[in-house]
Amino acid sequence: MKALRRRRFAGLLVASILSMLVVVWLFLPVRFLEIVDEQSGRRYGLFRVEEDARIRLSWIHSVERTPWVEQYQIRGTKLILTEVRVKSFGAGVDVEAPESKVEGGWVVMRKMDREFDALHFIHSRRAGHRLHLGNRDLDLKSRVPHHASVEVRIRKSPRISAIIE
């Protein structure tokens, strides 16, 4: 009888400890890339990201009609602009980049290290906006309506928020 009670007690103790660990794990803050509508707050996407992950935003420039690609690195909840690639040097191109060179027909600017709380743009299917997280295409075309005012930001919140939101 005593052995049975000890086994039950040990089982309850193990179950209690495991339950506490799961609760702690669910409420630990993690980093997410969030795509939202700036006007309504509607969420178009929420993706788990790690420190130093890379994000690439690309589109066709509205005036020059040539490709434009910006690369960012995640540091904390900030987006750090690390590289810009353009096919032609025209309207809106930053001429103050610390390092610029031509590579394979692209003007490539590096080492800007500019910090942003969020990226803001008007999503246009005509401009072909694309957002990549690492090698993953986040498929803005199917997620975001044409001409929506978009904000892309990094936020920390409990892991469980991705499950319940």
N, C-alpha and C positions, 0 to 999 in steps of 0.2 A: 504494500500500500504506500509506504513512504517513497519507494523508488518511483512509483507511478506519479506521485505528487511532484517529486523533484523533476521528472521528465516534463511534466506539464508546465511547471514553473520555468524551466529552462526554455521550453518552446515559446512560452508567452514572452519571456525576456528577449529572445532572439527576434520574434515577430515585432515587438515594440521598438527595438533598436533599428531594425530594417525600415519600419514605418517612419521613424524619425529621420533617418537618412534620406528617404525618398522625399519627404516634405522639405528638408533643407535643400536638396538638389533642385526641386521644383521652384524654389524661391530665390536661388542664387541668381544675381544679375548676369545677363549675357548680352552680347552686342548683336543688334539687328540692323540691316539696311531696310529702310522703310520708304516706299514710294506712295506719296499722297497727293490728292488734289488740293492745291493751295486755297481755293475758294471754299469748298465744302468740307474739307477734311477727310473726304472719302479715301479709304486705303485701297491702293491698286496692287500692293504687294508687300510682303514682309519676309525677309530672308536672313537666316542666321549667318553672321560673318565673324571672322577672326581678326585680331590685331594684325596689321600689315597686309591684309588682303588688298587686292587691286581691283579697281572699278574702271571700266572704259566706257565713255559716252561718245557716240559718233553720230554724225548727221551730214547732210548736204547743205553747204552754206547758201543762204537765201539770195545773196547778191552775186557772189562769185560762181555759184552752182558747181562747186568742187567739194570733195570730201574733207571733213574736219574730224579729228579724233583727239579727245582729251583723256589722259590717264591720271587716276587718283589713287592714293594709298590711304588706307584707314589707320588713323592713330587716335586711340581713345574713341571719342565721338566726333572727331574732325575728319574732313576729307582734305588731303594734301595733294595739290596739283603737282605732278611730277614730270609730265611730258605732254606736249601738244604737237600734233602732226597735221600739216595742211598741204594741199596740193598746189595752192597758189597763194601768193602773198598779197592780200587785199584787205578789205574792210574788216576791222575788228581784230586783226592779227597783232599780237603783242610783239613789239620790236625790242623790248628790254630783257629778253631771256638771257640768263648768264651763259648758256651754251646753245648755239644754233649751227646747224649744218644741213646740207642736202644729202639725203640717203634714199637711193632708189626712186628718185623723182618726187620725194616728199621733203618739205622743209620741216625739220625736226628740231624742236626747242625743248631743252631739258634743264633740270636743276632750278626750277622756279621756286619750288617748295612753298607755294602759297596755300594758306590755310582757309578752309571754308567750313561754316557750320552746316551748310546744305547747298545743293545744286538746284537752280531754278531755271525752268525753260517752259516754253509753250510747245507741247507735243504736236508734231505735225507729221502726218503720214506722207505728205509730199516731200518733206525734208528727210524722211527715212530715219528718224531718231532710233538709236539702238543703245541698249544698256547691257553691259556684260559684267558679271561678277566672276573674276578669274576667267575660265573658259566657258562659263555658262551664260547663254543668251537669256536675258530675263523677259524677252518677248513683249515689249511695250505695245506693239501693234494690236495684240489681242487683249491686253489689259487696260489700256488707256484710251479714252475717246479722243478723236481728232480735235485739236485746238484746246485741249485741257491744259490748264496752268499747273505744272507739275513741280513738286518739291521732292528731292531725294536726300534723305538724311540718315545719319547713324544715331541710334539711341540704345541706351542700356535699360533693360527692364527684366523682371523675373522671367525665367525660362517658361513658366506656366502661361505667361501672357500670349505666347505664340499658339498655345493649345486652345485657350478659351476665347481669344479675339477673332 
